[in-house]
Amino acid sequence: MLAVLVLSFGGLLLAQKEEWEVQRLFQDLSAHRQPPNNTEFVFARIQFTSHGPGRRNFGGMRPCMPDIPYGRVCGWAHDYPSAEENILQIAREATGINLSKDSYAIVRMDSDDLFKYPFGLLSEVGEMTLTPKEAANFREYLNRGGFVMGDDFEGDNLQWFAEQMKLVWPDRSYVELTLDNPIFHTLYDIKTLDIAAPYPQQGLPKFYGYLDDHGRVSIVLNANNDLGDFWEWVDEPRYPLPPSTEGLRFGLDYILYSLTH
């Protein structure tokens, strides 16, 4: 009986937190929330058009709009804003970068504002269905040296993303990243890529990337994984501490890589 009560209470807290995050998302979109203007780094949550097969759990291929009812939140906003605030708080404590937990912004893929931010997050890339303007803007962003982390996807969604990337870089394909890649050794030396995902996935977590003309990683893809979920819940005992800590190390390595490469 006690176990049932604990599980029920935990489920209630989860629902309350998710509802709070949805309310924050809608409020920030409506208010055109701006990040602080006195920090050296701003984490960019990239908003993209969503029609892809990753929407299968949210009504198939139907569009994803900001005013959709609770329960049909766009995948690009998954874990917002707790993931941003937690990883930024850790980055502030672990590095010498001038930032705060509020140093984040929502940026449209087709907006010129995208070029203000060296680091961007694409969540649930299996939903991404690029418009011509988004594809052109994304190509220019990457060609100028922008860096993106693609997160929270599994199975065939990798191939869907690869097809979308053909609109951006027709002559490039993703490659599997190995442990010796510098991206895993910027702040922390990652010891292994055989890590645990926050919840059961279709296959083991893998790391892929799109490289620029100099062999540097422009897009890192966390396949069969969800680092954003680890970041979101790091201050609550939803997941065991070791994999959550490892998820933070990967995130901090990515952030430092985007600023130094």
N, C-alpha and C positions, 0 to 999 in steps of 0.2 A: 504493500500500500504506500509506504514511504517513497519507494522508487517511482511509483506512478505519479505521486505528487511532485517530486523533484523534476521529472520529465515534463510534466504539465507546466510547471512554473518556468522551466527553461524555455519551453516553446512560446510561452506568453512574452517573455523578455525578448526573444528573437523577433516575434511579430511586431512588438512595440518599437524595437530599434529599426527594423526595416521600414515601418511606416514613417518614423521620424526622418529617415534618410530620403524617402520619397518626397515628403513635405519640404525638406531642405532643397532638394533638386528643383522642384517647381518654384519655390521662392527665389532661388538664385537665378534661375532662367528668367523669371518675370522681372527681377530687379536688375538684370544685367550685371551681376556681381563682378567686381573688379578686384584683382589681387593687390597686396601692398605695393607701393611704388618705390620702396626704399630697401628692397632685398635683392641679393645678387642672383637668385635663382627662383624661378616660378615653374611649378609642376603643371603641365597642360593636359587636361582631360579633353580628348578630341571627340567632338560630336559629328557623326557621319550618318548618311542615309541608310536605313535599315529595312531590307526586304528579303535578305538571304535565308537559306535553309536553317540557319541557327535560330530562326524565329519559330521553329516547329513546336516548341513548348509554349508559345505565346500566340497561337492562332495561325500557324503556318506562315505564309508569305505576305501577310497583311502589313501595311505600313506601320511604322512606329512613330508616334507623334508625342510632343511634350504634354498634351492635355489628356492622354490616355488614362483610364481609371487605374487605381492601385491594383497591382498584380500583373500589369502589362508594361512594366517599366522598360524603357529602351536598354538593350544590352550595353550600349556604349557608356551608360551611367552606372553600371553595376558596381556596387561597393562605395559609391560616392555618398558623402565626402569623407567617410571615416578612413578609407584607405589612404587618401591624400594626407589627411591630418596626422595620421599615425606615422607613416613613412617619413614625412617631413619633420616631425618632432624628433624621431630617431636620428635623421640626417643632421639636424641642428646640434644634437648632442655628440654625434660621432665624428663630425667633420668641422673644419674651420669656415664653412660657407655661411655667409650672412643670409639667413632665411628664418622664417617662422612657420608654425603649423598652418597658418593662413595663406601661405605663399602658393596658391593654386588658382587655376582659372579654367572655365569651360570655353573651348575654342571650336568654332565650326571648321570643318575640313576645308570649306570653300572660301574662308575668310582670309584677308590679308593679315589679320592679327596672328595667324599661325606662325608667321616668320619672326615673331617676337620671342619665341620660346624654343630653346635648344633641345628640350626633352618633352615628348608627348606620349600619352597612354592611349592605346586602342584596346578597349575591352570587348570581349565576345565578337571577335573578328569574323565569325561565321555568319553574322548578320549583315556585314558590310556590303552594300551595293552602291558603288561609286557612280555619281553623275559625271558627265564630261568635265564640268567645272571643278568638281572635287578631285578627279584624277589629275587634271592639269596642275592644280594648286599643290597637291600632294607631291607630284613629280618635282616641281620647282623647290618645294621645301626640302626634300631629300637631296636634291642636287646642290643646294646651298649648304649642306652639312647638317641638316636636321636629323635627330635621332628619335626613334619610336620603339616602344615596347608593345608587342601584341600579346594579349593575355586572355585567359579564360575561354579556351576552345578545345575541342577534342575531335577525334575521328576524321570524317570527311570534310569537316569545316576547314582544315588546312588546305585542301585542294580548292575549296571555294575561294578562300583568300588568295591563293596563288592565281586563280583565274582573274580575280579583281586586280591583282598587281600587274597583270599583262596590259591593263589599260594605263598603268603608270609607267612601268619599265618593260616594254614588250620583249626586250632582248635579255632579260635577266630572270633567274629562277632562285628559289631559296636553296641553301645548302645546310647540311647538318653541322652544328658547331661542336667542336671537341674541347676537352678540358684545357688544352694548352692555349686556347684563344685568349688574348689579352683582356677581353671583356669580363672574364671571370677572375681577374687578378688586379683590379684597380685599387680598391680599398681593402678588401679581404681576399685571401687566397682560397678560393673554393676548392675543396679537396676531392669532391666527386659530383658527378651529374646524375648519379643514381639516387634520386631523392623521392620523398613521398609527396603525393598530391593531397590537398585538403579533403577531398572526397573521392569516391571511386570514379575512375575514368575509363575510357576505352583505350587501354594500352598504357604503357609506362610513360612517365614524363620524358619529353625530348626537347632539345633546344635547337632551333633553326635560325637562320639569319639571311638577310639580303645584304650583299656587300657593295660598297661603292667602287669607283675606278681604282682606288688605292688599296683595296682589300680590307677596308675598315667596315665594321658592322654598322649599317644604317638602320636596320630593323632587326630586333631580336624577338623571336617567337617562342613563347612558353607553351609548347603543345602538350595536351593532356594534363594541363595544370591550371592553377588559378592563384598566382602569387598575390593578387589583389585581395583575395579572401583571407589569406594569412595576415596581410597588413591590416585589414578591417578589424579582425578579431584578436589582434595580438595582446590587447589589454584586457581580454576576457578569456576564461578557460574553456573556449569552445573546441580548440585543437590542442594537442600536446605541444609543450614548449619547444622541444628541439626542432621539429620541422618549421614551426612558426619563426623561430630565430633564423633558420637557414633562409627562409623566404625573405626576411629583412636584409640579410647579407647580399642576396642576389640583387635586390632592389637598389641598395646603396652602391654596389658595383656598377650597375647600369647608369645610375645618375652621375657618378664620377666619370664613367666612360664618356657619356654624352658631353661633358664639359672639357675633357682632355684629349679627345680624339676627333 
